[in-house]
């Protein structure tokens, strides 16, 4: 009784004072107040347990309750929690982390700029692209081409790159110079769709375009892996048009797809990589941008009047970088990246058994990130809109939490997509239970 009274008071204070991301009071009448977590399991204030089906927000890759990461943070804080990292200052964890990331990432990369999260990483990448072309004597190359259904964050520039109209509606107008094209989405669009980039570059003029931005696997926009020929062709088009290729690996980086970085699946190297989430497994906020040797040289060799005037107070935060190093130790030491590939295949195969349900239109995934797209009619692929929220509510009652990508009808349709990306430490039994719960939850909504 006392615990329930305390919980009710906490929820009342929450409603009175806390503005949440994607805030909407009707969706916050009975929030899940998590108080403990271990492995792939969350426990709420009333003692109920749930499988964390999305690694919270695609980011708790090594699982909850890792004391080694807490110890790494505490040890660094006792030594020196933070100091400025502007030019003229540095710290060992940031240097060691940058060095290690370059060893793990694509072989054409050589430099790292640290941020505090994904949206900031993409904002930084846009500025780096503009900076690079100005240094190359082409200041008119400023536009960014990104993709419908892609999610890149919701700060103003990142929101403008995001190809999901719901995020624009109440904050328009978007920043000029962001253009959206159709993605590779085999369930709804025929062919690889790489030609959409080629056509848009011709229409805009490649001399005005700084970069093409894409997630290797669209994540929050509906877990959409591309056709195998898509990114190799994208790389060719970018090279032919002198356009930088920015890979948004904020979700896909650090093992989520069963490779350290996802474009390795197709043998492609980007010019710029944005990352966050899995670099610390969410134990502290950290993100960053990795750049090619050519871009790195443009920054390093700039004359005083063209110096890289980009900055953030918490860039290369010593404690965050120390936790990231410990997190990489776990990912490597426990072979969690290949584990994500193995368990991801088990999850995908299990979810494919749901295709016998009349509202399941498509099941897709790569590594330990999967999506189940819901439809009103399998023959027409008419998007189901609103069903996903009901399914998630039923799943939560049965011990699974996840998220949906809300469906949309019209010119660029997509049904409600149940998005799954659990921690890499999830057990086989928990993977199988996710499938069982989703079947029960979908059937309960018929």
N, C-alpha and C positions, 0 to 999 in steps of 0.2 A: 504493500500500500504506500509506504513512504517513498519507494523508488518511483512508483507511478506518479505521485504528487510532484516529485522533483522533475520528472520528465515533462509533465504537463506545464510546469512553470518555465522550463527551458524552451519548449516549443512556443509558448506564449511570448517570451522575450524575443525569440527568433522572428516571429511574425511582426512584432512591434518595431524591430530595429535593423534586421539583417536583410540587405538586398542581395539576392542570389544571382548567379549567372543564369541567363534565360528566365528571368523572374516572371512568374505568373501565379498569383495567389491561389487560383483554383487548383493548380497542380501541386500545391504545397500544404494541403489541409492535414495530411497525415505523413509527414516526412519520416524517412528512415534515419534515425539518429544512431549512427555507428559509434561504438565505444571501444571495440577491440577488433583485432584482425590477426589472422595467422595463416600463412600459406595462401590458399585461394579462397579463404572463408572469412566473411564478415560477421560480427556479432553485434546486435543492436542493444539499445538501452533496456529492453525487456527480456534479453537473454536469447532471442531467436537468432538462428544462424542461416546464412545465405551463401551460396556459391557466388563469388565475385566474377560474373560472366564477362566483364569488360575491363578487368584489371583496373577498376575504378574509372579511369578515363583513358584507356588504352596504354597505361603508363607504369603500372606496378609489375614490371616484367619479372623480377626475381621473387616476387611474392611478398606478403606482409610479414611483419615481425622479425625482420633481419637485424639481430642485435649488432652484427658486425658493422652495419651502416650507421647505426646509432653511435657505436663506439668510435668510428672514424670521425663523425661530426664532433663528438665531445672532445676527442684528442686534439683535433685541429683548433677548436674553439679555445681550449685551454692554452694552446701555444700561441695562436694569433687567429682570431675569428675572421678578420677582414682588414684589408688595407687597400688603398687605391691602386688600380692597375693601369692608369693612364701612362702614356709614353714617359719614360723616366723612372717608372716603378714596376715591380713585378713580384711574384710569389711562386714558391716551388710547386705547390699542387697544380696551379694553372699551367705552368710550363710542362710538367710531367704529363698532364692530361692531354694537352695539345699534341705533344710528341706521340703519345700512345694512340690517339684518335687517327692521326695521319697514318700510322702503321696498319690500323684496322680497316681504313676506308679505301676508296678507289685509288689506284696507284698514280693517277694524274694530279692528285690534290697535294697541297703543301702547306697551307696556312689556315689557322682557325681564329675566328673572332667569337668570344663568348657573350651570350645574352642570358636573360632570366626565363625565357620561355619561347614557345613556338611562334606566336604572332610576332613577337619582337624579332625573332630570327628571320621571318619572311620580310618584315619591314626593312631590316638591315640588308637583306639580299637585294631588294629593289634598289636601295641606295648604292650598293656595291656595283650593280649592273650599270646604273647611270654614271657612276664615278669612272668605271672602266672605259666606257665609250667616250666620255669627255677626255680622259687621258689619251685615248687613241685618236683624238681629233674628230670625233663624230658625235657632237653634243645633241644632235637631233634624234639620236636613238634613245628614246625614253619610254616607249610603250611596253606593256607586259601583256602577253597572251596567256590566258589560263583556260580552265575547262569548266563547262557546265557540270554540276554535281560535285565539283571539287571543293574541299574545305581547307582554308589556309589561315584561319583566325578571324577575329572580329574587331581589331583596331582598324582605323579608317582605311589605310591602304590595304591591309590584309583582307578586310571585309570586301573591298572593291574587287580583289582578286578571287574571292570566294564565289563560286557559281551556284549559290542556293538563294533564290529570291527572298525567302523569309527573313534572312539576315539583313537585307537591304531596306526592307519596306519602311521602317520607322526611323531610318537614319539617312535616307537619300537626301541629296544626290551623292552618288559615289564619286570617288576621285577620278578625274578624266585620265584617259590613256590606258584603261584596263579593258581588255576585249576577251570575250568568252567564246569558245568553240566546243563542238560536240566531242566527248571523250570516246575512247575505246570502251564499249559497253555491249558485249556480245549478245546479251539477252534482248536488248531493244534496238540497237543500231547494227545494220549489216556492215561487214568489212571491218578493217582495223580502225578506220576514221583518221589515220595519219594525214590523209589528203586534206582534211579540214584545216590543218595548220598551214599546209602549202598554199591553199586557196586564200586564206586570210592574210598571209604574208604578201601575196601578190596584190591583194586588194588594198592593204594598208601601205604597202611599200616597205621592203625590208630595211631600208635606210632610216625608218622611223621606229623600228622595234628593237628594244634592248634585250628582251629575254622571253623565253617560253617557260612557264612554271607548271609543274605537274607532280602529283603524288604517284609513285610507282604503282601502288594500289590505292584507289580512292577509298578513304577510310570512313569518316563520319558522314560522308555523302552517300553511303550505301554499300560499302565493301565491294568494290567493283575492280577485279583484276582485268588487265588488258589482254588482247590477243597476243600470241607470242611474237608476231612480227611488228607490233606497234612501236615499241621504243627503239629498236634498231633503225626503223625508218625515220622516226622523230629525230634521232641523232644526225642522220644524213641530211635531213631538211635544215636543221639548225646550222650545220656546218656550211651547207651550200649558201645559206642566206646571211651568214655571219650574225647569228643570233645566239646568245648564251642560253644554255639549258640549265635551269634551276630545278633540282630534284627536291621536293618537299618530302623529307624522310622523317618527319616529326613523329608519325606513328610507325612507319615501316622500319626505321632504323633500330639498331641494337637487337636484332634477332627475331623480330616479330614475324617475319615471313619465312623463317628458317635459314636465312642468310644474314650476315652481319648488316649488310645494306642491300636493299631489294633489287636494285637494277642489275646486280650480279646474276640474277636469274636469266637475264637476256644478254649478258656480256656487254653492257653499255656503261660508259663513264660520263657523268654530267660535268659541267663546268663549275657548278656551285651546288652544295648540299646544305639544306637547312635541317636542323635536328633539335630535339628537346626530349620530353617524356622519358623514354627508356634509358637515357644516358645516366640518370640517377635512380631509375625505377621509382621516381616521384618522391623519394625521401627528402629531397630539397629541390627548390626550383633552379633549373639550369637549362640553357639551350645554347645554340650557336650556329655559326655558318662556317663551312669549310670551302675553300676556294682553290682553283687550279693554280699551277705554277705561274701561268701567264698573268692571271689576275693578281696573284700575290706579288709578282714583280712590279706590276703597275702601281701598287700601293707602296711597296718598299723603295722604289726608285723615284718617287715623285719629288719634284722641286718644292721648295717651301711654299710657294703660292698655290700649289695644287695638293697640299697635304691632305690626308684622310681625316676630315673634320667630322667624324662620327664618334659618338661616345655614349656611355651609360654608367651611372654610378656603380652599379653592381656587376659590371662586366668582369669576368675572371675572378669571381668571389672565391676566396681561398677555401672556405669550409664547403661550399657546394662542389668545388672541384675535387676536394679530398674525398667526399662521399662518392662522386662519380668514379674515381679511381678504385675505391673499394667495391663498387657495384660491378665494374668491369672484371675485377678479380673473381667475383662470384659467377658471372656469366661464363667466363673462360674456365675457371676451376671446376665447375660443376657441369660443364658441357651443355649449358642450357639452350644454346642456339640450335644445335641439332635436335635437342629434345623438343623444341618448339615445332620443328618440321615434322617429327614423328607424331606428336600428339595432335598437331594441326590436321594431319591426314586422318587420324582417327576421328576427330571431331567432324571434319567435312564428310567423311563416309557415313558417319552416324546421321548427320543432318540430311543427307540425301535420301534417307529412308522416309523422311517427311513428305517427299514429293507425291505420295499417294493421297495426301490431304487435299481437298478441292481448292483451298485458298493459297496453297504454296505454289508460287509460280516459278521461282528460281532459287537454287541453292548454290552458293559460290564461295570461293575463298582461296587463300594462299598462305601456307604456314598456319600460325595460330591466330588467324583473323578470318572470320566467316560471316556471311550474310544470308539471311532467309528473306526473300522478297515475297510479299503477300499481294494477291490479286483478287479481284472480284470474279474474274472469269479466265480460266486457263487458255481458252481458245483465242480470245481477243487480247489477252494480257492487260485488260483494263485494271488500272492501279487500285488497290485497296487503300483507302484513306480513312484513318481513324481506328481501324481494326488493331493496328500494332499496339496502341496504348492499352487496349483491353487485354491483349495477349500478355503484355508485360505485367499488368496488374495481377492476372491469374498466375503468372510465373512467380511473382514475388510471394504470393500466398503459399507457393509450393517450395520456396527456398532458393530462388534464383533471381539475381538482379542483373540487368543489362540495360541497353538503351536502344531506341529506334531512330532511324532516319525517317522523318515524316514524309509520307508520299505526296505527290503532286500530279495533277492531271493537266492536260493541255499540250503545248508544243513540245515540251521536254518531259515526258511522263516518267514517273517512278512510283512503284507501290511502296507502302510502309515496309521498311527493311529492319528486321531484327538483327542487331549488330552484336557479334560475339568476339571477344579477344581476351581470354582469361590469362592469369599469370602463367609463366612457363613451368611453374612447379605444380600445377594442377595434376591430380592423379588420374589414371585411366578410369577409375570408378566414378570420379567427379565429372569427367568428360561424358561418360555414358549417361550419367544422371541429368546433365544439361539437356541431352537429346530427349530423354524420357519426360522431363518437365515441360519442354516446349511442345511435345506432342499432346500432353494432357492439357496444357494451357490453350493451345489452338483449338482443340476439340471442345473445350469448355465455352469457347466464344462463338460456336456455330449457331 
